[in-house]
Amino acid sequence: MKTVQISLNSIDKVKSFVNAITQYEYDFDLISGRYVIDAKSIMGIFSLDLSKPIDLAIHAENCLDEILETLKPYLV
């Protein structure tokens, strides 16, 4: 598992982020304070405070480099 910080400060960014990670079979969790949300859930993401960076936990053993490359536009 790897944790990175991402910024999802617009509706378009949230949509493209969810589209980008749904191509992977791995689990992704967004962690904001005490809340842990499935990162593939658009409704869940909108329940978080998106005005500041959020921690993304990537539950993947393989192709971590490929996933991080896909996530580059969102990384803080």
CNS distance restraints for C-alpha pairs under 8 A (distance, minus, plus):
assign (resid   1 and name CA) (resid  57 and name CA) 6.70 0.50 0.50
assign (resid   1 and name CA) (resid  58 and name CA) 5.45 0.50 0.50
assign (resid   1 and name CA) (resid  59 and name CA) 4.57 0.50 0.50
assign (resid   1 and name CA) (resid  60 and name CA) 5.81 0.50 0.50
assign (resid   1 and name CA) (resid  61 and name CA) 6.89 0.50 0.50
assign (resid   2 and name CA) (resid  57 and name CA) 5.75 0.50 0.50
assign (resid   2 and name CA) (resid  58 and name CA) 5.19 0.50 0.50
assign (resid   2 and name CA) (resid  59 and name CA) 6.82 0.50 0.50
assign (resid   2 and name CA) (resid  60 and name CA) 7.74 0.50 0.50
assign (resid   3 and name CA) (resid  55 and name CA) 6.46 0.50 0.50
assign (resid   3 and name CA) (resid  56 and name CA) 5.43 0.50 0.50
assign (resid   3 and name CA) (resid  57 and name CA) 4.36 0.50 0.50
assign (resid   3 and name CA) (resid  58 and name CA) 6.08 0.50 0.50
assign (resid   4 and name CA) (resid  55 and name CA) 5.68 0.50 0.50
assign (resid   4 and name CA) (resid  56 and name CA) 5.30 0.50 0.50
assign (resid   4 and name CA) (resid  57 and name CA) 6.68 0.50 0.50
assign (resid   4 and name CA) (resid  75 and name CA) 7.25 0.50 0.50
assign (resid   5 and name CA) (resid  53 and name CA) 6.10 0.50 0.50
assign (resid   5 and name CA) (resid  54 and name CA) 5.50 0.50 0.50
assign (resid   5 and name CA) (resid  55 and name CA) 4.49 0.50 0.50
assign (resid   5 and name CA) (resid  56 and name CA) 5.91 0.50 0.50
assign (resid   5 and name CA) (resid  75 and name CA) 5.94 0.50 0.50
assign (resid   5 and name CA) (resid  76 and name CA) 5.69 0.50 0.50
assign (resid   6 and name CA) (resid  53 and name CA) 5.43 0.50 0.50
assign (resid   6 and name CA) (resid  54 and name CA) 5.44 0.50 0.50
assign (resid   6 and name CA) (resid  55 and name CA) 6.32 0.50 0.50
assign (resid   6 and name CA) (resid  56 and name CA) 6.69 0.50 0.50
assign (resid   6 and name CA) (resid  74 and name CA) 5.12 0.50 0.50
assign (resid   6 and name CA) (resid  75 and name CA) 4.36 0.50 0.50
assign (resid   6 and name CA) (resid  76 and name CA) 5.17 0.50 0.50
assign (resid   7 and name CA) (resid  50 and name CA) 7.40 0.50 0.50
assign (resid   7 and name CA) (resid  52 and name CA) 6.79 0.50 0.50
assign (resid   7 and name CA) (resid  53 and name CA) 4.68 0.50 0.50
assign (resid   7 and name CA) (resid  54 and name CA) 6.33 0.50 0.50
assign (resid   7 and name CA) (resid  74 and name CA) 5.45 0.50 0.50
assign (resid   7 and name CA) (resid  75 and name CA) 6.37 0.50 0.50
assign (resid   7 and name CA) (resid  76 and name CA) 6.14 0.50 0.50
assign (resid   8 and name CA) (resid  13 and name CA) 5.61 0.50 0.50
assign (resid   8 and name CA) (resid  14 and name CA) 5.66 0.50 0.50
assign (resid   8 and name CA) (resid  50 and name CA) 5.97 0.50 0.50
assign (resid   8 and name CA) (resid  51 and name CA) 7.87 0.50 0.50
assign (resid   8 and name CA) (resid  53 and name CA) 7.32 0.50 0.50
assign (resid   8 and name CA) (resid  54 and name CA) 7.97 0.50 0.50
assign (resid   8 and name CA) (resid  74 and name CA) 6.78 0.50 0.50
assign (resid   9 and name CA) (resid  13 and name CA) 6.84 0.50 0.50
assign (resid   9 and name CA) (resid  14 and name CA) 7.70 0.50 0.50
assign (resid   9 and name CA) (resid  50 and name CA) 5.49 0.50 0.50
assign (resid   9 and name CA) (resid  51 and name CA) 5.88 0.50 0.50
assign (resid   9 and name CA) (resid  52 and name CA) 7.59 0.50 0.50
assign (resid  10 and name CA) (resid  14 and name CA) 6.42 0.50 0.50
assign (resid  11 and name CA) (resid  15 and name CA) 6.34 0.50 0.50
assign (resid  12 and name CA) (resid  16 and name CA) 6.17 0.50 0.50
assign (resid  13 and name CA) (resid  17 and name CA) 5.89 0.50 0.50
assign (resid  13 and name CA) (resid  74 and name CA) 7.82 0.50 0.50
assign (resid  14 and name CA) (resid  18 and name CA) 6.21 0.50 0.50
assign (resid  14 and name CA) (resid  42 and name CA) 7.21 0.50 0.50
assign (resid  14 and name CA) (resid  45 and name CA) 7.64 0.50 0.50
assign (resid  15 and name CA) (resid  19 and name CA) 6.24 0.50 0.50
assign (resid  15 and name CA) (resid  42 and name CA) 7.27 0.50 0.50
assign (resid  16 and name CA) (resid  20 and name CA) 6.02 0.50 0.50
assign (resid  17 and name CA) (resid  21 and name CA) 6.35 0.50 0.50
assign (resid  17 and name CA) (resid  71 and name CA) 7.62 0.50 0.50
assign (resid  17 and name CA) (resid  74 and name CA) 7.55 0.50 0.50
assign (resid  18 and name CA) (resid  22 and name CA) 6.04 0.50 0.50
assign (resid  18 and name CA) (resid  39 and name CA) 7.03 0.50 0.50
assign (resid  18 and name CA) (resid  40 and name CA) 5.39 0.50 0.50
assign (resid  18 and name CA) (resid  41 and name CA) 7.35 0.50 0.50
assign (resid  18 and name CA) (resid  42 and name CA) 6.89 0.50 0.50
assign (resid  19 and name CA) (resid  23 and name CA) 7.11 0.50 0.50
assign (resid  20 and name CA) (resid  70 and name CA) 6.88 0.50 0.50
assign (resid  20 and name CA) (resid  71 and name CA) 7.69 0.50 0.50
assign (resid  21 and name CA) (resid  28 and name CA) 7.94 0.50 0.50
assign (resid  21 and name CA) (resid  40 and name CA) 6.93 0.50 0.50
assign (resid  21 and name CA) (resid  67 and name CA) 7.95 0.50 0.50
assign (resid  22 and name CA) (resid  40 and name CA) 6.28 0.50 0.50
assign (resid  26 and name CA) (resid  58 and name CA) 7.58 0.50 0.50
assign (resid  26 and name CA) (resid  59 and name CA) 6.03 0.50 0.50
assign (resid  26 and name CA) (resid  60 and name CA) 5.78 0.50 0.50
assign (resid  27 and name CA) (resid  38 and name CA) 7.73 0.50 0.50
assign (resid  27 and name CA) (resid  58 and name CA) 6.51 0.50 0.50
assign (resid  27 and name CA) (resid  59 and name CA) 5.30 0.50 0.50
assign (resid  27 and name CA) (resid  60 and name CA) 7.32 0.50 0.50
assign (resid  28 and name CA) (resid  38 and name CA) 6.19 0.50 0.50
assign (resid  28 and name CA) (resid  39 and name CA) 5.25 0.50 0.50
assign (resid  28 and name CA) (resid  40 and name CA) 7.05 0.50 0.50
assign (resid  28 and name CA) (resid  56 and name CA) 6.81 0.50 0.50
assign (resid  28 and name CA) (resid  57 and name CA) 5.68 0.50 0.50
assign (resid  28 and name CA) (resid  58 and name CA) 4.90 0.50 0.50
assign (resid  28 and name CA) (resid  59 and name CA) 6.07 0.50 0.50
assign (resid  29 and name CA) (resid  36 and name CA) 6.28 0.50 0.50
assign (resid  29 and name CA) (resid  37 and name CA) 5.52 0.50 0.50
assign (resid  29 and name CA) (resid  38 and name CA) 4.79 0.50 0.50
assign (resid  29 and name CA) (resid  39 and name CA) 4.96 0.50 0.50
assign (resid  29 and name CA) (resid  56 and name CA) 5.68 0.50 0.50
assign (resid  29 and name CA) (resid  57 and name CA) 5.06 0.50 0.50
assign (resid  29 and name CA) (resid  58 and name CA) 6.79 0.50 0.50
assign (resid  30 and name CA) (resid  35 and name CA) 8.00 0.50 0.50
assign (resid  30 and name CA) (resid  36 and name CA) 5.61 0.50 0.50
assign (resid  30 and name CA) (resid  37 and name CA) 5.09 0.50 0.50
assign (resid  30 and name CA) (resid  38 and name CA) 6.29 0.50 0.50
assign (resid  30 and name CA) (resid  39 and name CA) 5.40 0.50 0.50
assign (resid  30 and name CA) (resid  45 and name CA) 7.79 0.50 0.50
assign (resid  30 and name CA) (resid  54 and name CA) 6.62 0.50 0.50
assign (resid  30 and name CA) (resid  55 and name CA) 5.72 0.50 0.50
assign (resid  30 and name CA) (resid  56 and name CA) 4.64 0.50 0.50
assign (resid  30 and name CA) (resid  57 and name CA) 6.34 0.50 0.50
assign (resid  31 and name CA) (resid  35 and name CA) 5.74 0.50 0.50
assign (resid  31 and name CA) (resid  36 and name CA) 4.61 0.50 0.50
assign (resid  31 and name CA) (resid  37 and name CA) 6.51 0.50 0.50
assign (resid  31 and name CA) (resid  54 and name CA) 6.24 0.50 0.50
assign (resid  31 and name CA) (resid  55 and name CA) 5.09 0.50 0.50
assign (resid  31 and name CA) (resid  56 and name CA) 6.26 0.50 0.50
assign (resid  31 and name CA) (resid  57 and name CA) 7.45 0.50 0.50
assign (resid  32 and name CA) (resid  36 and name CA) 6.61 0.50 0.50
assign (resid  32 and name CA) (resid  48 and name CA) 7.00 0.50 0.50
assign (resid  32 and name CA) (resid  49 and name CA) 7.70 0.50 0.50
assign (resid  32 and name CA) (resid  54 and name CA) 5.73 0.50 0.50
assign (resid  32 and name CA) (resid  55 and name CA) 6.60 0.50 0.50
assign (resid  37 and name CA) (resid  41 and name CA) 7.65 0.50 0.50
assign (resid  37 and name CA) (resid  44 and name CA) 5.93 0.50 0.50
assign (resid  37 and name CA) (resid  45 and name CA) 6.92 0.50 0.50
assign (resid  38 and name CA) (resid  44 and name CA) 6.81 0.50 0.50
assign (resid  38 and name CA) (resid  45 and name CA) 7.88 0.50 0.50
assign (resid  39 and name CA) (resid  44 and name CA) 7.46 0.50 0.50
assign (resid  39 and name CA) (resid  45 and name CA) 6.69 0.50 0.50
assign (resid  39 and name CA) (resid  56 and name CA) 7.80 0.50 0.50
assign (resid  41 and name CA) (resid  45 and name CA) 6.27 0.50 0.50
assign (resid  42 and name CA) (resid  46 and name CA) 6.38 0.50 0.50
assign (resid  43 and name CA) (resid  47 and name CA) 6.61 0.50 0.50
assign (resid  44 and name CA) (resid  48 and name CA) 7.18 0.50 0.50
assign (resid  46 and name CA) (resid  50 and name CA) 7.54 0.50 0.50
assign (resid  50 and name CA) (resid  54 and name CA) 7.52 0.50 0.50
assign (resid  53 and name CA) (resid  76 and name CA) 7.16 0.50 0.50
assign (resid  60 and name CA) (resid  64 and name CA) 6.51 0.50 0.50
assign (resid  63 and name CA) (resid  67 and name CA) 6.33 0.50 0.50
assign (resid  64 and name CA) (resid  68 and name CA) 6.11 0.50 0.50
assign (resid  65 and name CA) (resid  69 and name CA) 6.15 0.50 0.50
assign (resid  66 and name CA) (resid  70 and name CA) 6.32 0.50 0.50
assign (resid  67 and name CA) (resid  71 and name CA) 6.24 0.50 0.50
assign (resid  68 and name CA) (resid  72 and name CA) 6.16 0.50 0.50
assign (resid  71 and name CA) (resid  75 and name CA) 6.35 0.50 0.50
